[in-house]
Amino acid sequence: MYGLPFKAWRLFGNKSQRDVADQINISQSAYQQLENSEAKKQKRGLEKLASAFDCQLEQLTVMKENKYSGKRETASTLC
């Protein structure tokens, strides 16, 4: 699921969904959908999330080759 790394980063930072939502100027319910969504995220949104999680954009989008399919996937899609 794409959103799982976002939840992990949020919990690592000891933040609530409301905390992150407030930092990126969206509602808590919109953030919840973002966190649980498998949809691809826009770069600007990922940049805002990286800032809220105090991490680098690359840490949210690390590429890895899927050993079963041979496709390159982001870390977000592998969780």
Secondary structure, 3 states (H helix, E strand, C coil): CCCHHHHHHHHHCCCCHHHHHHHCCCCHHHHHHHHHCCCCCCHHHHHHHHHHHCCCHHHHCCEEECCCCCCEEEHHHHC
